[in-house]
Amino acid sequence: MKPIFTYKLPEELVFENPGGDERHFPDEAVLLALANLARLGLITGTMVLDGSVIYDKILPTRLGYNFILACTATRKGDPTRSRS
């Protein structure tokens, strides 16, 4: 799975590096939500040299990928849910 660059979340998913050496980040509320998803084991961030993790780009874990599949699965007979 490709990394997701987070600087335009939640409005847009970006799979291409915005370019340059500068890191781009979303606002504080989105960073808090990403940290919580990482705490639950659903995504991983970028580990930096000092051992901390930043969320300029993320990758879903295997658990996270299966969580996405479970949340987007179509239930038979339920027209309000569709698989995208």
Backbone as CSV, one residue per row, in Angstrom:
resi,resn,N_x,N_y,N_z,CA_x,CA_y,CA_z,C_x,C_y,C_z
1,MET,0.848,-1.175,0.000,0.000,0.000,0.000,0.897,1.243,0.000
2,LYS,0.472,2.262,-0.722,1.244,3.498,-0.828,1.096,4.335,0.441
3,PRO,2.137,5.103,0.780,1.992,6.014,1.921,0.997,7.122,1.594
4,ILE,0.346,7.620,2.624,-0.605,8.724,2.503,0.057,9.952,3.122
5,PHE,0.197,11.005,2.344,0.728,12.266,2.860,-0.426,13.020,3.507
6,THR,-0.227,13.490,4.717,-1.335,13.921,5.572,-1.659,15.405,5.524
7,TYR,-0.909,16.205,4.806,-1.057,17.656,4.924,-2.397,18.192,4.432
8,LYS,-3.157,17.426,3.648,-4.460,17.898,3.183,-5.622,17.167,3.853
9,LEU,-5.330,16.318,4.834,-6.405,15.613,5.549,-7.205,16.604,6.375
10,PRO,-8.490,16.445,6.543,-9.326,15.348,6.060,-9.970,15.612,4.699
11,GLU,-9.712,16.727,4.068,-10.379,17.080,2.819,-9.965,16.210,1.636
12,GLU,-8.711,15.777,1.624,-8.194,15.090,0.447,-7.114,14.091,0.834
13,LEU,-7.103,12.932,0.148,-6.025,11.964,0.307,-4.965,12.266,-0.743
14,VAL,-3.718,12.372,-0.316,-2.621,12.666,-1.230,-1.627,11.508,-1.170
15,PHE,-1.371,10.892,-2.339,-0.454,9.759,-2.402,0.886,10.133,-3.020
16,GLU,1.033,11.374,-3.446,2.279,11.826,-4.055,2.975,12.813,-3.120
17,ASN,4.291,12.704,-3.028,5.076,13.611,-2.207,4.923,15.039,-2.732
18,PRO,4.635,16.014,-1.844,4.474,17.388,-2.304,5.769,18.006,-2.820
19,GLY,6.879,17.324,-2.654,8.163,17.782,-3.194,8.976,18.566,-2.191
20,GLY,10.252,18.666,-2.466,11.151,19.406,-1.596,11.506,18.629,-0.338
21,ASP,12.380,19.226,0.469,12.802,18.603,1.717,11.932,19.014,2.900
22,GLU,11.092,20.007,2.701,10.239,20.501,3.783,9.111,19.506,4.071
23,ARG,8.842,19.286,5.348,7.733,18.402,5.744,6.463,19.230,5.863
24,HIS,5.356,18.632,5.435,4.060,19.303,5.481,3.152,18.517,6.424
25,PHE,2.452,19.225,7.320,1.623,18.574,8.330,0.201,19.127,8.300
26,PRO,-0.778,18.304,8.708,-2.148,18.806,8.857,-2.285,19.613,10.151
27,ASP,-3.487,20.104,10.415,-3.684,20.887,11.639,-3.641,19.999,12.883
28,GLU,-3.627,20.622,14.023,-3.426,19.932,15.303,-4.502,18.873,15.590
29,ALA,-5.758,19.159,15.249,-6.846,18.193,15.494,-6.632,16.915,14.689
30,VAL,-6.182,17.056,13.449,-5.919,15.880,12.611,-4.709,15.119,13.149
31,LEU,-3.674,15.825,13.583,-2.510,15.159,14.170,-2.891,14.353,15.411
32,LEU,-3.773,14.900,16.228,-4.245,14.179,17.414,-4.999,12.918,17.008
33,ALA,-5.856,13.017,15.997,-6.597,11.844,15.515,-5.637,10.792,14.952
34,LEU,-4.618,11.215,14.210,-3.639,10.276,13.665,-2.857,9.586,14.776
35,ALA,-2.480,10.336,15.805,-1.766,9.738,16.941,-2.636,8.696,17.632
36,ASN,-3.928,8.948,17.707,-4.826,7.976,18.329,-4.957,6.721,17.461
37,LEU,-5.047,6.885,16.144,-5.086,5.717,15.257,-3.795,4.905,15.378
38,ALA,-2.663,5.585,15.535,-1.388,4.885,15.733,-1.388,4.145,17.072
39,ARG,-1.944,4.767,18.095,-2.023,4.128,19.418,-2.833,2.840,19.351
40,LEU,-3.864,2.838,18.514,-4.707,1.650,18.336,-4.075,0.604,17.420
41,GLY,-2.948,0.962,16.800,-2.257,0.022,15.923,-2.800,-0.012,14.511
42,LEU,-3.558,1.001,14.091,-4.170,1.003,12.765,-3.299,1.666,11.702
43,ILE,-2.384,2.555,12.112,-1.464,3.215,11.181,-0.080,3.297,11.815
44,THR,0.911,3.550,10.984,2.243,3.883,11.481,2.645,5.219,10.879
45,GLY,3.398,5.978,11.626,3.921,7.251,11.143,5.365,7.087,10.725
46,THR,6.083,8.195,10.638,7.489,8.193,10.259,8.336,8.339,11.512
47,MET,9.202,7.347,11.788,10.096,7.451,12.934,11.300,8.300,12.541
48,VAL,11.649,9.243,13.391,12.795,10.120,13.117,13.978,9.728,13.993
49,LEU,15.115,10.359,13.761,16.368,9.946,14.407,16.323,9.942,15.925
50,ASP,15.563,10.842,16.538,15.529,10.877,17.997,14.567,9.853,18.595
51,GLY,13.943,9.017,17.745,13.051,7.972,18.224,11.592,8.379,18.282
52,SER,11.300,9.642,18.036,9.905,10.071,18.048,9.241,9.731,16.707
53,VAL,7.930,9.827,16.679,7.167,9.528,15.469,6.449,10.798,15.029
54,ILE,6.520,11.081,13.732,5.801,12.232,13.176,4.791,11.713,12.149
55,TYR,3.821,12.534,11.833,2.725,12.092,10.976,2.622,12.936,9.708
56,ASP,3.757,13.160,9.045,3.720,13.839,7.746,3.244,12.882,6.663
57,LYS,3.546,11.601,6.832,2.989,10.556,5.973,2.733,9.337,6.841
58,ILE,1.730,8.578,6.463,1.336,7.413,7.259,1.149,6.201,6.352
59,LEU,1.202,5.036,6.965,0.896,3.783,6.300,-0.089,3.010,7.170
60,PRO,-1.137,2.457,6.577,-2.005,1.583,7.358,-1.252,0.296,7.706
61,THR,-1.467,-0.216,8.890,-0.915,-1.518,9.269,-1.831,-2.591,8.695
62,ARG,-1.451,-3.852,8.849,-2.330,-4.943,8.400,-3.663,-4.868,9.138
63,LEU,-3.617,-4.595,10.438,-4.839,-4.435,11.220,-5.659,-3.259,10.686
64,GLY,-4.996,-2.144,10.381,-5.679,-0.972,9.853,-6.328,-1.239,8.509
65,TYR,-5.619,-1.950,7.633,-6.161,-2.286,6.322,-7.418,-3.141,6.461
66,ASN,-7.354,-4.144,7.340,-8.527,-5.000,7.554,-9.661,-4.236,8.227
67,PHE,-9.331,-3.264,9.064,-10.350,-2.405,9.678,-11.072,-1.600,8.600
68,ILE,-10.325,-1.059,7.634,-10.929,-0.329,6.524,-11.857,-1.244,5.738
69,LEU,-11.397,-2.456,5.441,-12.241,-3.400,4.708,-13.524,-3.717,5.468
70,ALA,-13.405,-3.914,6.767,-14.581,-4.227,7.578,-15.565,-3.063,7.619
71,CYS,-15.056,-1.850,7.663,-15.927,-0.675,7.741,-16.577,-0.324,6.409
72,THR,-16.012,-0.817,5.316,-16.549,-0.486,4.003,-17.210,-1.676,3.324
73,ALA,-17.316,-2.795,4.020,-17.925,-3.991,3.442,-19.416,-3.769,3.217
74,THR,-19.913,-4.335,2.142,-21.338,-4.247,1.825,-22.069,-5.384,2.529
75,ARG,-23.112,-5.016,3.237,-23.961,-6.035,3.857,-25.078,-6.369,2.875
76,LYS,-25.373,-7.644,2.736,-26.408,-8.084,1.818,-27.751,-7.448,2.211
77,GLY,-28.387,-6.802,1.234,-29.697,-6.216,1.488,-29.674,-4.827,2.089
78,ASP,-28.497,-4.249,2.335,-28.413,-2.911,2.922,-27.968,-1.919,1.856
79,PRO,-28.906,-1.180,1.230,-28.543,-0.277,0.134,-27.816,0.988,0.611
80,THR,-27.737,1.227,1.934,-27.080,2.437,2.421,-25.570,2.285,2.495
81,ARG,-25.069,1.065,2.346,-23.627,0.829,2.420,-23.149,0.295,1.092
82,SER,-22.072,0.831,0.612,-21.494,0.353,-0.648,-19.986,0.263,-0.516
83,ARG,-19.405,-0.608,-1.280,-17.952,-0.754,-1.272,-17.370,0.184,-2.306
84,SER,-16.413,1.020,-1.890,-15.789,1.978,-2.827,-14.426,1.525,-3.238
